[in-house]
């Protein structure tokens, strides 16, 4: 389960909409307890692939996020990105490139309105959806 | 040249479990090449067969991505802090 505030959810969706026509992306900072995560902050990134079909987090944003997490006693607990014309489910590319089995992978689909936000764990290529609690 | 290497969580099991180790080398290529000798299991995650940086590995010297410092030729100075972080990428394609 991943828990985030309504404002954080809105920030994720807004980042993805601003990135159009490209995929939008960013990192999630927060704390974890077993399989559960609580988001403390949403860190938007440029999509340095500048593409509607692939994304990559800016390497400088990534380093800063890890440094900040260390300083503030937080974790980089996952990543979000958008699929502009497909469902909010990890693609084969997402699965192949998922670096960390402990991470939470948040997917936003902008294909339909209202936008759809879902979250997944990806462990050894196996995708499992988790609950998203937004309050 | 002794520098500090910060190892990301996902690479630690294959690199002895430590989060920070001391490394030697005049360039990033030297440092990573030495790591692939010490920890052969991670070779494919650090460098390509032609000795260039793996596409999905970010390597930093202090605050800078080494891709902007000459890649594997980026010089390592005494007491530099080198950080490895897997690139975060994917997409609908």
Backbone of each chain as ProteinMPNN parsed JSONL, in Angstrom:
{"seq_chain_A": "XXXXXXXXXXXXXXXXXXXXXXXXXXXXXXXXXXXXXXXXXXXXXXXXXXXXXXXXXXXXXXXXXXXXXXXXXXXXXXXXXXXXXXXXXXXXXXXXXXXXXXXXXXXXXXXXXXXXXXXXXXXXXXXXXXXXXXX", "coords_chain_A": {"N_chain_A": [[0.837, -1.197, 0.0], [0.451, 2.247, -0.767], [0.57, 5.474, 0.531], [-0.614, 8.713, 0.106], [-1.028, 12.308, 0.098], [-3.888, 14.248, -0.995], [-2.975, 16.532, -2.244], [-0.382, 15.786, -2.98], [-0.961, 13.772, -4.787], [-2.254, 15.303, -6.719], [-0.06, 16.855, -7.497], [1.57, 14.988, -8.741], [-0.026, 14.232, -10.96], [-0.259, 16.732, -12.188], [2.401, 17.255, -12.909], [2.712, 15.313, -14.856], [0.844, 16.145, -16.754], [1.877, 18.634, -17.476], [4.135, 17.826, -18.812], [3.293, 16.898, -21.23], [3.584, 16.848, -24.843], [5.145, 14.724, -24.077], [6.077, 11.881, -22.0], [5.623, 12.274, -18.496], [7.534, 12.518, -15.414], [8.899, 11.607, -12.171], [10.29, 11.524, -8.818], [9.601, 9.783, -5.723], [9.691, 10.643, -2.398], [9.938, 9.501, 0.953], [8.755, 7.439, 3.623], [9.109, 3.994, 4.573], [7.501, 0.977, 5.621], [7.895, -2.233, 5.946], [6.022, -3.643, 3.347], [4.655, -1.309, 2.908], [4.272, 2.177, 2.077], [4.696, 5.634, 2.829], [4.235, 8.669, 1.368], [6.317, 11.485, 1.509], [7.174, 13.609, 0.008], [6.871, 14.853, -3.327], [8.941, 14.748, -6.091], [9.383, 16.362, -8.896], [10.736, 15.617, -12.161], [12.588, 16.564, -15.101], [11.785, 14.833, -18.067], [14.325, 13.316, -19.383], [14.537, 11.876, -21.644], [12.833, 13.05, -23.367], [10.407, 12.224, -24.689], [7.389, 10.717, -25.938], [7.104, 8.104, -25.516], [9.032, 6.889, -23.95], [10.768, 7.315, -20.786], [13.161, 9.035, -18.76], [14.583, 9.712, -15.661], [16.113, 12.783, -14.77], [19.533, 12.711, -14.204], [20.772, 14.392, -12.382], [18.694, 15.266, -10.739], [18.097, 12.847, -9.585], [20.419, 12.261, -8.042], [20.37, 14.443, -6.269], [17.987, 13.902, -4.939], [18.584, 11.52, -3.567], [20.627, 12.487, -1.879], [19.192, 14.366, -0.405], [17.329, 12.705, 0.824], [19.011, 11.208, 2.492], [19.895, 13.277, 4.18], [17.527, 14.049, 5.438], [16.533, 11.853, 6.641], [14.886, 10.255, 5.135], [13.568, 8.056, 2.548], [14.266, 7.301, -0.882], [11.627, 6.2, -2.358], [10.335, 5.397, -4.584], [9.106, 5.821, -7.975], [7.324, 7.894, -10.267], [5.54, 7.864, -13.378], [4.083, 8.842, -16.545], [1.773, 7.332, -18.815], [0.921, 8.275, -21.904], [-0.925, 7.535, -23.822], [-1.853, 5.064, -23.193], [-2.826, 2.376, -20.948], [-2.688, 2.562, -17.3], [-0.526, 0.72, -16.513], [2.369, -1.265, -15.932], [4.621, -1.298, -18.641], [6.312, -3.634, -20.874], [8.866, -2.474, -21.153], [8.994, -0.894, -18.832], [9.003, -2.908, -16.915], [11.285, -4.379, -17.533], [13.225, -2.514, -16.97], [12.984, -1.851, -14.336], [14.591, -0.927, -11.499], [14.671, -1.629, -8.797], [13.547, -3.878, -6.443], [12.33, -3.115, -4.097], [11.038, -0.803, -4.582], [8.256, 1.454, -5.223], [6.162, 1.693, -7.912], [4.6, 4.125, -9.533], [2.021, 4.678, -11.785], [0.593, 6.811, -14.161], [-2.162, 7.239, -16.152], [-2.945, 9.135, -18.931], [-4.729, 8.761, -20.848], [-7.506, 8.715, -20.721], [-10.208, 10.724, -19.356], [-11.612, 10.918, -16.075], [-8.111, 11.228, -15.091], [-6.108, 8.312, -14.473], [-4.573, 6.825, -11.711], [-2.304, 4.491, -10.601], [-0.552, 2.044, -8.576], [2.339, -0.034, -8.322], [4.28, -2.936, -7.381], [7.328, -4.257, -8.556], [8.898, -7.118, -8.897], [11.549, -9.053, -9.668], [10.622, -9.146, -12.308], [7.963, -9.699, -11.974], [4.796, -8.339, -11.729], [2.843, -6.679, -9.342], [-0.138, -5.2, -8.369], [-0.762, -2.546, -6.05], [-2.566, -1.13, -3.241], [-3.657, 2.266, -3.402], [-3.769, 4.888, -1.259], [-5.304, 7.873, -0.871], [-5.562, 10.932, 0.694]], "CA_chain_A": [[0.0, 0.0, 0.0], [1.163, 3.525, -0.763], [-0.305, 6.52, 1.046], [-0.195, 10.068, -0.238], [-2.088, 13.293, 0.293], [-4.549, 14.664, -2.238], [-2.097, 17.515, -2.893], [0.723, 15.055, -3.628], [-1.537, 13.111, -5.969], [-2.457, 16.352, -7.728], [1.255, 17.281, -7.99], [2.018, 13.948, -9.68], [-0.81, 14.348, -12.198], [0.087, 18.021, -12.819], [3.714, 17.082, -13.549], [2.515, 14.507, -16.064], [0.121, 16.952, -17.756], [2.801, 19.669, -17.965], [5.153, 17.218, -19.679], [2.723, 16.541, -22.537], [3.16, 15.514, -25.296], [6.054, 13.681, -23.598], [5.777, 11.27, -20.702], [6.12, 13.003, -17.332], [8.11, 11.6, -14.432], [9.458, 12.192, -10.962], [10.619, 10.586, -7.745], [8.799, 9.85, -4.504], [10.443, 10.544, -1.149], [9.055, 9.221, 2.078], [9.208, 6.405, 4.547], [8.489, 2.703, 4.307], [7.411, 0.017, 6.709], [7.561, -3.453, 5.221], [5.606, -3.369, 1.972], [3.87, -0.083, 2.843], [5.026, 3.418, 1.943], [4.004, 6.902, 3.007], [4.955, 9.686, 0.598], [6.543, 12.757, 2.196], [7.28, 14.673, -0.988], [6.924, 14.497, -4.75], [10.054, 15.485, -6.703], [9.261, 16.269, -10.351], [11.971, 15.644, -12.946], [12.477, 16.575, -16.551], [11.971, 13.562, -18.757], [15.487, 13.621, -20.223], [14.381, 11.195, -22.932], [12.002, 13.951, -24.178], [9.706, 11.284, -25.569], [6.042, 10.298, -25.545], [7.088, 6.647, -25.381], [9.966, 6.462, -22.902], [11.158, 8.386, -19.88], [14.306, 8.821, -17.879], [14.75, 10.761, -14.651], [17.35, 13.566, -14.856], [20.494, 12.129, -13.256], [21.062, 15.363, -11.303], [17.544, 15.197, -9.821], [18.229, 11.574, -8.871], [21.458, 12.397, -7.009], [19.882, 15.38, -5.235], [16.94, 13.239, -4.153], [19.244, 10.606, -2.623], [21.316, 13.289, -0.863], [18.174, 14.948, 0.48], [16.765, 11.616, 1.626], [19.992, 10.934, 3.552], [19.923, 14.403, 5.128], [16.253, 14.216, 6.145], [16.092, 10.585, 7.207], [13.828, 9.701, 4.286], [14.015, 7.124, 1.516], [13.72, 7.403, -2.234], [10.836, 4.964, -2.258], [9.757, 4.988, -5.854], [9.097, 6.726, -9.12], [6.066, 7.935, -11.019], [5.6, 8.378, -14.743], [2.8, 8.769, -17.232], [1.561, 6.762, -20.138], [0.052, 9.308, -22.478], [-1.981, 6.968, -24.666], [-2.111, 3.662, -22.849], [-3.347, 2.221, -19.601], [-1.763, 2.754, -16.17], [0.003, -0.597, -16.159], [3.772, -1.281, -16.382], [4.902, -1.861, -19.963], [7.504, -4.5, -20.854], [10.043, -1.629, -20.902], [8.985, -0.555, -17.4], [9.332, -4.1, -16.119], [12.682, -4.738, -17.791], [14.146, -1.502, -16.455], [12.703, -1.564, -12.93], [15.865, -1.235, -10.872], [14.698, -1.918, -7.367], [12.345, -4.621, -6.028], [11.694, -2.479, -2.943], [10.402, 0.445, -4.987], [6.852, 1.578, -5.596], [6.113, 2.249, -9.272], [3.305, 4.763, -9.736], [1.725, 4.91, -13.195], [-0.533, 7.7, -14.429], [-2.633, 7.201, -17.538], [-3.621, 10.352, -19.39], [-5.501, 8.381, -22.034], [-8.916, 9.046, -20.521], [-10.531, 11.573, -18.214], [-10.52, 11.467, -15.283], [-6.851, 10.497, -15.146], [-6.043, 7.114, -13.63], [-3.288, 6.657, -11.026], [-2.191, 3.196, -9.936], [0.805, 1.79, -8.077], [2.747, -1.438, -8.477], [5.607, -3.446, -7.059], [7.868, -5.067, -9.657], [9.943, -7.934, -8.265], [12.026, -10.094, -10.598], [9.786, -9.186, -13.501], [6.569, -9.997, -11.636], [4.091, -7.101, -11.391], [1.657, -6.797, -8.496], [-0.736, -3.903, -8.056], [-0.965, -2.302, -4.621], [-3.583, -0.115, -2.968], [-3.235, 3.661, -3.281], [-4.651, 5.605, -0.338], [-5.111, 9.313, -1.053], [-6.452, 11.587, 1.668]], "C_chain_A": [[0.872, 1.246, 0.0], [0.165, 4.619, -0.39], [0.248, 7.882, 0.649], [-1.361, 11.026, -0.035], [-2.718, 13.617, -1.069], [-3.665, 15.646, -2.992], [-0.935, 16.825, -3.61], [0.229, 14.336, -4.882], [-1.73, 14.128, -7.086], [-1.121, 16.79, -8.329], [1.802, 16.267, -9.002], [1.296, 14.1, -11.02], [-0.453, 15.638, -12.932], [1.428, 17.929, -13.53], [3.552, 16.334, -14.868], [1.805, 15.312, -17.155], [1.053, 18.03, -18.34], [3.812, 19.102, -18.962], [4.615, 16.878, -21.069], [3.327, 17.377, -23.663], [4.076, 14.375, -24.816], [5.501, 13.01, -22.339], [6.356, 12.158, -19.601], [6.642, 12.019, -16.302], [8.638, 12.357, -13.217], [9.676, 11.115, -9.916], [9.712, 10.808, -6.547], [9.714, 9.668, -3.3], [9.473, 10.245, -0.023], [9.636, 8.173, 2.983], [8.464, 5.111, 4.238], [8.468, 1.872, 5.58], [6.958, -1.298, 6.088], [7.153, -3.102, 3.805], [4.904, -2.022, 1.804], [4.751, 1.158, 2.801], [4.118, 4.608, 2.205], [4.838, 7.972, 2.316], [5.073, 10.959, 1.432], [6.635, 13.897, 1.201], [7.375, 14.079, -2.389], [7.979, 15.376, -5.397], [9.94, 15.348, -8.224], [10.637, 16.277, -11.014], [11.624, 15.973, -14.389], [12.516, 15.126, -17.021], [13.127, 13.786, -19.735], [15.535, 12.754, -21.483], [13.544, 12.044, -23.895], [11.203, 13.153, -25.203], [8.315, 11.004, -25.028], [5.99, 8.806, -25.257], [8.045, 6.104, -24.338], [10.268, 7.638, -21.994], [12.464, 8.005, -19.206], [14.396, 10.015, -16.94], [16.092, 11.457, -14.877], [18.328, 13.069, -13.783], [20.83, 13.082, -12.116], [19.934, 15.385, -10.274], [17.655, 13.936, -8.958], [19.251, 11.692, -7.732], [20.989, 13.312, -5.882], [18.849, 14.716, -4.342], [17.566, 12.283, -3.137], [19.957, 11.376, -1.524], [20.313, 13.848, 0.146], [17.572, 13.877, 1.387], [17.703, 11.283, 2.786], [19.934, 12.015, 4.627], [18.683, 14.432, 6.012], [15.724, 12.91, 6.728], [14.943, 9.959, 6.442], [14.424, 8.656, 3.35], [13.519, 7.605, 0.16], [12.951, 6.108, -2.424], [10.203, 4.545, -3.567], [9.779, 6.086, -6.881], [7.684, 6.745, -9.688], [6.373, 8.336, -12.449], [4.26, 8.171, -15.407], [2.9, 7.923, -18.478], [0.533, 7.668, -20.8], [-1.127, 8.719, -23.25], [-2.241, 5.496, -24.365], [-2.471, 3.566, -21.372], [-2.245, 2.382, -18.537], [-1.299, 1.395, -15.667], [1.43, -0.675, -16.7], [3.926, -1.971, -17.738], [6.067, -2.844, -19.84], [8.781, -3.708, -20.6], [10.135, -1.282, -19.42], [9.463, -1.74, -16.558], [10.809, -4.445, -16.278], [13.644, -3.771, -17.108], [13.881, -1.142, -15.002], [13.926, -1.936, -12.091], [15.775, -1.822, -9.47], [13.423, -2.637, -6.922], [11.635, -3.999, -4.829], [10.874, -1.248, -3.344], [8.917, 0.302, -5.281], [6.805, 2.323, -6.935], [4.714, 2.784, -9.54], [3.145, 5.105, -11.219], [0.501, 5.805, -13.309], [-0.913, 7.523, -15.892], [-3.38, 8.486, -17.84], [-4.505, 10.057, -20.598], [-6.952, 8.835, -21.922], [-9.047, 10.051, -19.382], [-11.643, 10.886, -17.421], [-9.262, 10.611, -15.389], [-6.86, 9.348, -14.141], [-4.651, 7.027, -13.026], [-3.301, 5.324, -10.292], [-0.748, 2.982, -9.49], [1.086, 0.29, -8.067], [4.074, -1.698, -7.778], [6.044, -4.314, -8.239], [9.07, -5.824, -9.11], [10.304, -9.062, -9.213], [11.089, -10.256, -11.788], [8.32, -9.486, -13.237], [5.9, -8.721, -11.103], [2.938, -7.404, -10.454], [1.149, -5.407, -8.15], [-0.902, -3.766, -6.555], [-2.018, -1.209, -4.454], [-2.931, 1.265, -2.898], [-4.25, 4.356, -2.384], [-4.319, 7.089, -0.447], [-6.087, 10.031, -0.134], [-6.189, 13.082, 1.739]], "O_chain_A": [[1.898, 1.3, 0.677], [-0.94, 4.68, -0.929], [1.432, 8.163, 0.835], [-2.522, 10.619, 0.001], [-2.169, 13.308, -2.126], [-3.599, 15.613, -4.221], [-0.549, 17.225, -4.708], [0.915, 14.298, -5.903], [-1.416, 13.861, -8.246], [-1.042, 17.067, -9.526], [2.421, 16.645, -9.996], [1.925, 14.098, -12.078], [-0.354, 15.645, -14.159], [1.585, 18.461, -14.628], [4.178, 16.679, -15.87], [2.124, 15.18, -18.337], [1.024, 18.303, -19.54], [4.286, 19.813, -19.848], [5.391, 16.602, -21.984], [3.568, 18.564, -23.44], [3.822, 13.206, -25.108], [4.577, 13.517, -21.702], [7.44, 12.722, -19.751], [6.263, 10.847, -16.295], [8.799, 13.577, -13.24], [9.301, 9.957, -10.098], [9.13, 11.88, -6.378], [10.424, 8.668, -3.193], [8.324, 10.686, -0.045], [10.854, 8.031, 3.099], [7.348, 5.123, 3.718], [9.292, 2.038, 6.479], [5.788, -1.462, 5.744], [7.852, -2.349, 3.126], [4.588, -1.628, 0.681], [5.825, 1.198, 3.401], [2.937, 4.601, 1.857], [6.01, 8.159, 2.641], [4.091, 11.453, 1.985], [6.229, 15.021, 1.497], [7.881, 12.976, -2.599], [7.933, 16.6, -5.276], [10.353, 14.333, -8.784], [11.584, 16.869, -10.495], [10.515, 15.701, -14.849], [13.205, 14.294, -16.431], [12.934, 14.379, -20.796], [16.454, 12.877, -22.293], [13.542, 11.793, -25.1], [11.305, 13.373, -26.409], [8.085, 11.045, -23.82], [4.966, 8.292, -24.808], [7.886, 4.97, -23.885], [10.062, 8.796, -22.358], [12.821, 6.832, -19.098], [14.299, 11.168, -17.361], [17.095, 10.796, -15.145], [17.987, 13.013, -12.601], [21.137, 12.642, -11.009], [20.186, 15.51, -9.076], [17.348, 13.954, -7.766], [18.984, 11.279, -6.603], [21.176, 13.013, -4.703], [18.832, 14.937, -3.131], [17.138, 12.232, -1.984], [19.909, 10.976, -0.36], [20.53, 13.818, 1.358], [17.335, 14.116, 2.571], [17.259, 11.097, 3.919], [19.924, 11.721, 5.823], [18.759, 14.79, 7.187], [14.607, 12.86, 7.244], [14.128, 9.229, 7.006], [15.63, 8.407, 3.362], [12.47, 8.243, 0.068], [13.542, 5.048, -2.626], [9.605, 3.473, -3.663], [10.387, 7.139, -6.687], [6.947, 5.762, -9.607], [7.337, 9.055, -12.711], [3.408, 7.432, -14.913], [3.953, 7.81, -19.106], [-0.589, 7.809, -20.313], [-2.196, 9.326, -23.324], [-2.789, 4.773, -25.197], [-2.424, 4.557, -20.643], [-1.052, 2.343, -18.838], [-1.627, 0.975, -14.558], [1.689, -0.205, -17.808], [3.428, -3.076, -17.951], [6.737, -2.88, -18.808], [9.684, -4.192, -19.916], [11.207, -1.36, -18.82], [10.232, -1.577, -15.611], [11.496, -4.761, -15.307], [14.745, -4.157, -16.715], [14.497, -0.212, -14.482], [14.267, -3.114, -11.978], [16.725, -2.454, -9.008], [12.333, -2.07, -7.012], [10.473, -4.31, -4.566], [10.109, -0.717, -2.539], [8.402, -0.785, -5.543], [7.334, 3.426, -7.07], [3.769, 2.023, -9.747], [4.012, 5.734, -11.825], [-0.505, 5.585, -12.636], [-0.063, 7.648, -16.774], [-4.305, 8.88, -17.129], [-4.971, 10.968, -21.282], [-7.552, 9.281, -22.899], [-8.144, 10.214, -18.562], [-12.546, 10.314, -18.031], [-9.326, 9.43, -15.729], [-7.525, 9.406, -13.106], [-3.656, 7.142, -13.742], [-4.181, 5.055, -9.475], [0.165, 3.656, -9.967], [0.199, -0.531, -7.835], [4.888, -0.791, -7.606], [5.232, -5.016, -8.842], [10.131, -5.242, -8.885], [9.477, -9.919, -9.524], [10.802, -11.373, -12.218], [7.518, -9.525, -14.17], [6.38, -8.108, -10.15], [2.134, -8.294, -10.733], [1.906, -4.548, -7.697], [-1.155, -4.752, -5.861], [-2.322, -0.466, -5.387], [-1.812, 1.418, -2.407], [-5.438, 4.412, -2.701], [-3.2, 7.51, -0.154], [-7.29, 9.775, -0.172], [-6.845, 13.788, 2.505]]}, "seq_chain_B": "XXXXXXXXXXXXXXXXXXXXXXXXXXXXXXXXXXXXXXXXXXXXXXXXXXXXXXXXXXXXXXXXXXXXXXXXXXXXXXXXXXXXXXXXXXXXX", "coords_chain_B": {"N_chain_B": [[45.624, 7.325, -5.655], [43.099, 7.702, -3.455], [39.711, 7.259, -3.257], [36.266, 7.701, -2.249], [33.629, 5.393, -2.528], [30.23, 5.286, -3.04], [27.736, 2.918, -2.725], [24.823, 1.769, -4.31], [21.737, 0.478, -2.918], [20.733, -1.69, -4.44], [22.964, -2.821, -5.629], [24.526, -3.687, -3.583], [24.332, -6.395, -2.487], [25.827, -7.896, -4.311], [28.287, -6.858, -3.994], [29.61, -7.316, -1.638], [28.132, -6.216, 0.403], [28.632, -3.767, 1.67], [27.966, -0.226, 2.117], [29.583, 1.919, 1.635], [32.781, 2.129, 0.257], [36.393, 2.185, -0.004], [38.187, 3.223, -2.849], [40.549, 2.922, -5.57], [42.21, 4.672, -8.222], [43.004, 6.405, -11.277], [41.218, 7.338, -13.076], [37.647, 7.274, -13.759], [37.136, 5.05, -15.318], [39.275, 3.403, -14.578], [38.61, 2.921, -11.886], [36.067, 1.651, -12.064], [36.778, -0.507, -13.649], [38.49, -1.891, -11.942], [36.646, -2.594, -9.983], [35.096, -4.432, -11.393], [36.851, -6.5, -11.571], [37.21, -7.238, -8.916], [34.574, -7.78, -8.191], [33.178, -9.739, -10.108], [30.558, -10.421, -10.769], [29.05, -8.138, -11.146], [29.883, -6.963, -13.415], [28.546, -6.658, -15.913], [26.678, -4.776, -15.244], [27.982, -2.43, -14.871], [29.836, -1.709, -16.925], [30.002, -1.627, -20.517], [30.789, -4.112, -23.051], [32.703, -2.925, -24.635], [34.005, -1.288, -22.916], [32.871, 1.151, -22.307], [30.644, 3.287, -20.369], [27.862, 1.684, -18.822], [24.629, 1.992, -20.173], [22.461, 2.29, -18.403], [23.463, 3.046, -15.959], [24.17, 5.502, -13.628], [26.931, 7.476, -12.903], [28.628, 9.389, -10.578], [30.959, 11.984, -9.855], [31.588, 13.489, -6.968], [29.368, 16.074, -7.147], [28.754, 15.784, -9.799], [27.631, 14.34, -12.85], [29.384, 11.856, -14.506], [29.171, 11.61, -17.223], [29.267, 14.115, -18.227], [31.807, 14.783, -17.806], [33.646, 13.515, -19.285], [33.156, 10.823, -19.331], [34.272, 7.488, -19.019], [36.841, 8.366, -18.944], [36.94, 10.368, -17.112], [38.677, 12.201, -14.682], [39.779, 11.087, -11.459], [40.155, 12.454, -8.318], [42.168, 12.621, -5.322], [40.37, 11.828, -2.413], [37.915, 12.321, -3.596], [34.342, 11.867, -3.897], [32.665, 9.203, -5.126], [29.666, 8.229, -6.631], [27.401, 5.662, -7.309], [24.44, 5.148, -9.1], [21.649, 3.394, -10.183], [20.165, 4.155, -13.314], [16.961, 5.691, -13.648], [14.406, 4.707, -15.469], [12.095, 4.052, -18.162], [8.944, 3.416, -19.643], [6.17, 3.674, -21.998], [6.771, 2.519, -24.405]], "CA_chain_B": [[44.459, 8.191, -5.41], [42.042, 7.0, -2.736], [38.427, 7.959, -3.272], [35.19, 6.986, -1.572], [32.582, 4.949, -3.45], [28.924, 4.996, -2.416], [27.134, 1.823, -3.485], [23.365, 1.772, -4.117], [21.178, -0.702, -2.255], [20.523, -2.835, -5.332], [24.242, -3.44, -5.995], [25.284, -4.11, -2.386], [24.474, -7.846, -2.273], [26.86, -8.45, -5.194], [29.547, -6.152, -3.747], [30.075, -7.534, -0.277], [27.182, -5.712, 1.382], [28.952, -2.45, 2.224], [27.371, 0.919, 1.424], [30.678, 2.83, 1.266], [34.099, 1.494, 0.274], [37.49, 2.999, -0.525], [38.618, 2.728, -4.162], [41.748, 3.555, -6.131], [42.211, 4.769, -9.68], [43.229, 7.763, -11.776], [40.017, 7.727, -13.816], [36.457, 6.463, -13.456], [37.32, 3.762, -15.99], [40.157, 2.594, -13.724], [37.879, 2.524, -10.674], [35.037, 0.665, -12.405], [37.477, -1.701, -14.126], [38.958, -2.607, -10.763], [35.464, -3.192, -9.329], [34.651, -5.611, -12.14], [37.787, -7.584, -11.247], [36.912, -7.674, -7.546], [33.192, -8.283, -8.13], [32.855, -10.057, -11.507], [29.112, -10.584, -10.983], [28.397, -6.88, -11.503], [30.547, -6.368, -14.577], [27.583, -6.27, -16.93], [25.861, -3.643, -14.793], [28.814, -1.223, -14.802], [30.494, -1.344, -18.179], [29.716, -2.403, -21.719], [31.926, -4.934, -23.492], [33.752, -2.07, -25.211], [34.63, -0.491, -21.85], [32.144, 2.389, -22.034], [29.695, 3.195, -19.254], [26.564, 1.073, -19.1], [23.583, 2.99, -20.452], [21.528, 2.494, -17.291], [24.146, 3.326, -14.696], [24.66, 6.866, -13.437], [28.131, 7.562, -12.068], [28.89, 10.784, -10.236], [32.095, 12.379, -9.025], [31.027, 14.538, -6.112], [28.012, 16.438, -7.568], [28.652, 15.832, -11.256], [27.477, 13.121, -13.645], [30.637, 11.739, -15.264], [28.942, 11.742, -18.671], [29.625, 15.49, -18.595], [33.208, 14.99, -17.396], [34.521, 12.675, -20.102], [32.802, 9.403, -19.23], [35.225, 6.635, -18.295], [38.122, 9.086, -18.825], [36.838, 11.425, -16.089], [39.728, 12.018, -13.674], [39.398, 10.939, -10.051], [41.152, 13.085, -7.447], [42.211, 12.12, -3.964], [39.25, 12.221, -1.539], [36.642, 12.493, -4.303], [33.271, 10.93, -3.556], [32.038, 8.638, -6.33], [28.368, 7.621, -6.31], [26.748, 4.882, -8.368], [22.99, 5.027, -8.96], [21.009, 2.903, -11.407], [19.276, 5.118, -13.961], [15.534, 5.407, -13.47], [13.888, 4.887, -16.817], [11.076, 3.102, -18.588], [8.045, 4.076, -20.565], [5.133, 2.852, -22.622], [7.244, 1.885, -25.647]], "C_chain_B": [[43.379, 7.395, -4.682], [40.776, 7.855, -2.751], [37.403, 7.091, -2.54], [34.129, 6.616, -2.6], [31.327, 4.631, -2.661], [28.17, 4.024, -3.315], [25.618, 1.817, -3.242], [22.88, 0.434, -3.549], [21.146, -1.912, -3.179], [21.83, -3.515, -5.739], [24.981, -4.024, -4.789], [25.411, -5.623, -2.226], [25.597, -8.446, -3.107], [28.229, -7.835, -4.934], [29.944, -6.225, -2.278], [29.198, -6.913, 0.798], [27.436, -4.315, 1.908], [28.256, -1.343, 1.445], [28.442, 1.902, 0.957], [31.985, 2.049, 1.324], [35.139, 2.486, -0.25], [37.957, 2.38, -1.837], [39.835, 3.518, -4.631], [41.602, 3.638, -7.64], [42.382, 6.209, -10.111], [42.014, 8.278, -12.536], [38.853, 6.843, -13.375], [36.562, 5.095, -14.113], [38.198, 2.835, -15.172], [39.381, 2.038, -12.526], [36.865, 1.434, -10.999], [35.678, -0.633, -12.901], [37.962, -2.549, -12.962], [37.789, -3.291, -10.049], [35.002, -4.446, -10.056], [35.588, -6.799, -11.931], [37.458, -8.154, -9.868], [35.539, -8.331, -7.45], [32.722, -8.622, -9.554], [31.355, -10.13, -11.795], [28.449, -9.298, -11.458], [28.951, -6.267, -12.776], [29.547, -5.835, -15.6], [26.701, -5.106, -16.535], [26.653, -2.345, -14.762], [29.291, -0.772, -16.174], [29.982, -2.211, -19.321], [30.963, -3.192, -22.115], [33.057, -4.085, -24.062], [34.372, -1.118, -24.181], [33.955, 0.835, -21.572], [31.148, 2.166, -20.898], [28.394, 2.536, -19.684], [25.494, 2.165, -19.209], [22.72, 3.296, -19.212], [22.217, 2.576, -15.933], [24.556, 4.793, -14.684], [25.843, 6.818, -12.496], [28.421, 9.039, -11.838], [30.238, 10.899, -9.542], [31.637, 13.62, -8.259], [29.618, 14.877, -6.615], [27.777, 16.282, -9.066], [28.539, 14.448, -11.889], [28.706, 12.989, -14.544], [30.422, 11.773, -16.777], [29.317, 13.137, -19.153], [31.082, 15.794, -18.265], [34.163, 14.108, -18.205], [34.249, 11.192, -19.981], [33.851, 8.613, -18.469], [36.591, 7.313, -18.146], [38.083, 10.175, -17.75], [37.869, 11.182, -14.991], [39.177, 11.953, -12.254], [40.52, 11.533, -9.197], [41.08, 12.462, -6.054], [41.036, 12.691, -3.171], [37.97, 12.573, -2.287], [35.624, 11.485, -3.768], [32.59, 10.495, -4.854], [30.739, 7.954, -5.897], [27.858, 6.863, -7.53], [25.245, 4.864, -8.089], [22.422, 4.458, -10.257], [20.119, 3.995, -12.0], [17.828, 4.698, -13.725], [14.851, 5.736, -14.776], [12.841, 3.822, -17.115], [10.215, 3.78, -19.62], [7.156, 3.103, -21.3], [5.64, 2.076, -23.823], [7.601, 0.426, -25.421]], "O_chain_B": [[42.8, 6.483, -5.272], [40.774, 9.008, -2.318], [37.641, 5.917, -2.254], [33.77, 7.433, -3.448], [31.346, 3.819, -1.735], [27.988, 4.271, -4.508], [25.178, 1.855, -2.093], [23.538, -0.596, -3.691], [21.485, -3.023, -2.771], [21.81, -4.674, -6.155], [25.948, -4.768, -4.952], [26.485, -6.105, -1.867], [26.253, -9.394, -2.675], [29.218, -8.222, -5.557], [30.546, -5.294, -1.744], [29.484, -7.062, 1.986], [26.555, -3.724, 2.531], [27.984, -1.494, 0.254], [28.233, 2.635, -0.01], [32.269, 1.383, 2.32], [34.796, 3.497, -0.863], [38.106, 1.162, -1.935], [40.109, 4.621, -4.158], [40.959, 2.793, -8.262], [41.962, 7.13, -9.41], [41.797, 9.486, -12.636], [39.036, 5.818, -12.719], [36.13, 4.094, -13.541], [37.927, 1.639, -15.069], [39.478, 0.856, -12.197], [36.798, 0.416, -10.31], [35.186, -1.724, -12.612], [37.86, -3.775, -12.991], [37.917, -4.419, -9.571], [34.569, -5.411, -9.426], [35.188, -7.952, -12.089], [37.428, -9.368, -9.669], [35.356, -9.309, -6.726], [31.948, -7.866, -10.14], [30.929, -9.925, -12.931], [27.402, -9.346, -12.102], [28.539, -5.178, -13.175], [29.678, -4.714, -16.091], [26.044, -4.508, -17.386], [26.068, -1.269, -14.64], [29.165, 0.397, -16.537], [29.586, -3.36, -19.127], [32.05, -2.968, -21.583], [34.225, -4.466, -23.988], [35.168, -0.248, -24.534], [34.401, 1.582, -20.701], [30.85, 1.034, -20.516], [27.885, 2.796, -20.774], [25.472, 3.122, -18.435], [22.305, 4.437, -19.01], [21.642, 2.227, -14.902], [25.208, 5.272, -15.612], [25.781, 6.206, -11.431], [28.455, 9.835, -12.777], [30.619, 10.039, -8.748], [31.34, 14.659, -8.848], [28.735, 14.025, -6.517], [26.698, 16.618, -9.553], [29.25, 13.515, -11.517], [29.033, 13.925, -15.273], [31.378, 11.947, -17.533], [29.644, 13.333, -20.323], [31.538, 16.926, -18.425], [35.337, 13.969, -17.86], [35.029, 10.379, -20.477], [34.276, 9.023, -17.389], [37.406, 6.893, -17.325], [39.093, 10.835, -17.507], [37.935, 10.088, -14.43], [38.237, 12.665, -11.899], [41.685, 11.161, -9.338], [40.076, 11.864, -5.667], [40.744, 13.884, -3.247], [37.027, 13.076, -1.677], [35.976, 10.417, -3.265], [32.019, 11.309, -5.579], [30.715, 7.199, -4.925], [27.885, 7.378, -8.648], [24.827, 4.595, -6.963], [22.693, 4.997, -11.33], [19.403, 4.68, -11.27], [17.516, 3.512, -13.618], [14.728, 6.903, -15.149], [12.724, 2.824, -16.404], [10.689, 4.621, -20.385], [7.345, 1.888, -21.246], [5.027, 1.089, -24.228], [8.015, -0.26, -26.356]]}, "name": "protein", "num_of_chains": 2, "seq": "XXXXXXXXXXXXXXXXXXXXXXXXXXXXXXXXXXXXXXXXXXXXXXXXXXXXXXXXXXXXXXXXXXXXXXXXXXXXXXXXXXXXXXXXXXXXXXXXXXXXXXXXXXXXXXXXXXXXXXXXXXXXXXXXXXXXXXXXXXXXXXXXXXXXXXXXXXXXXXXXXXXXXXXXXXXXXXXXXXXXXXXXXXXXXXXXXXXXXXXXXXXXXXXXXXXXXXXXXXXXXXXXXXXX"}
